[in-house]
Amino acid sequence: MIAEKIQSNQKPLGRSLSSLKIGQRAKVLSIHISDKKVKNHLLDMGLIIGTEVQLKRIAPMGDPMNLWLRGYELSVRRAELDMIYVEVL
């Protein structure tokens, strides 16, 4: 499987995708979403390890957040972005 599971005593690398500021770009390092349906849906839409993303917008109440990746814009809930770890570019 593309995304590796994290062990309970192991701290993930990078920072969460939800912590980016508008306009910041990052590269996906790992995905730790436990709900397989949601995880597979995001993987199918191109949000995979190594993908470069940019935070474009945040909804007024902070959820969802709009990402630019692979030539299109994707809206994702903050709860899912909290479980995706990135390296800021």
C-alpha positions in Angstrom: 0.0 0.0 0.0 1.3 3.5 -0.8 0.6 5.0 2.6 2.3 3.3 5.5 0.7 2.9 8.9 2.2 4.7 11.8 3.1 2.8 14.9 1.6 4.2 18.2 5.0 5.1 19.6 6.3 6.6 16.4 6.0 10.4 15.7 5.1 11.3 12.1 7.6 13.3 10.0 6.8 16.8 8.8 3.7 18.8 9.8 0.0 18.3 9.1 -1.3 19.6 5.8 -4.0 21.5 7.7 -1.3 23.7 9.3 -0.3 25.4 6.0 -1.1 29.0 5.5 -2.9 30.2 2.3 -0.5 30.2 -0.6 2.1 27.8 1.0 3.2 24.9 -1.1 4.2 21.5 0.3 5.0 17.9 -0.7 3.0 15.0 0.8 5.2 12.8 3.0 2.7 10.4 4.6 -1.0 9.7 4.9 -2.4 8.3 8.2 -6.2 8.3 7.6 -7.7 5.2 9.3 -11.0 5.3 7.3 -10.1 3.2 4.3 -12.9 4.6 2.1 -11.8 8.2 2.7 -8.2 7.3 2.3 -8.7 5.5 -1.0 -10.9 8.3 -2.3 -8.2 10.8 -1.7 -5.6 8.5 -3.2 -7.8 8.1 -6.3 -8.1 11.8 -6.6 -4.3 12.2 -6.8 -3.4 13.1 -3.2 -0.6 10.6 -2.9 2.9 10.6 -1.4 5.2 12.8 -3.3 2.4 15.1 -4.7 3.0 18.8 -4.5 0.0 20.8 -3.1 -0.8 24.4 -2.5 -3.3 25.7 0.0 -5.6 28.0 -2.0 -8.5 28.9 0.4 -10.0 28.2 3.7 -13.8 28.4 4.2 -15.0 31.1 6.6 -15.5 28.6 9.5 -12.2 26.9 8.8 -13.6 23.8 7.1 -13.2 22.6 4.3 -9.8 23.7 2.9 -9.2 24.0 -0.8 -6.0 22.6 -2.2 -4.4 23.0 -5.7 -2.8 19.8 -6.9 -2.2 18.1 -10.3 -3.9 21.0 -12.2 -7.2 21.1 -10.3 -8.7 22.4 -7.0 -9.7 19.9 -4.3 -11.8 20.6 -1.2 -11.0 18.5 1.8 -12.2 18.5 5.4 -9.7 19.7 8.0 -10.0 16.4 9.9 -8.6 14.5 7.0 -5.9 17.1 6.4 -4.8 16.8 10.0 -3.8 13.2 9.2 -1.7 14.0 6.1 1.9 15.0 6.8 3.9 17.3 4.5 7.2 19.0 4.0 6.8 22.7 3.3 8.5 23.8 0.1 
